[in-house]
Amino acid sequence: MPATHGGAVKNWTGTTIQQQALTVGCRYCHALVGEVCMDKAHSKPLEAFPAHEVRIRDARKGSDE
């Protein structure tokens, strides 16, 4: 379920979690390092989340090493 604030979708642009996710490529939508994740169903940038969950996990694993 998308993160909302008073019924509106949260703007994840520039947040720490998104910036961390952008340090690795996305295995789900194939976005390259530095590119935002794409909503594959609608061919537009992902808005409801900072990045796909698998990308967030990969970025966090990389920062733990």
Residue pairs with C-beta under 8 A, 6 or more apart in sequence:
2 9
2 10
2 47
2 48
2 49
3 9
3 10
3 12
3 48
3 49
4 10
9 47
9 48
12 18
12 47
12 49
12 50
12 51
15 50
17 50
17 51
17 56
18 36
18 50
18 51
20 56
20 59
20 60
20 63
21 37
21 50
21 51
21 55
21 56
21 59
22 33
22 34
22 35
22 36
22 51
22 59
23 33
23 59
23 62
23 63
24 33
24 55
24 58
24 59
24 62
25 31
25 32
25 33
25 55
26 37
26 51
26 52
26 54
26 55
27 54
27 55
27 58
28 37
28 40
28 52
28 54
28 55
29 37
29 38
29 39
29 40
29 46
29 52
31 37
31 38
31 55
36 45
36 46
36 51
37 45
37 46
37 49
37 51
37 52
37 55
38 44
38 45
38 46
39 45
39 46
39 47
46 52
50 56
51 59
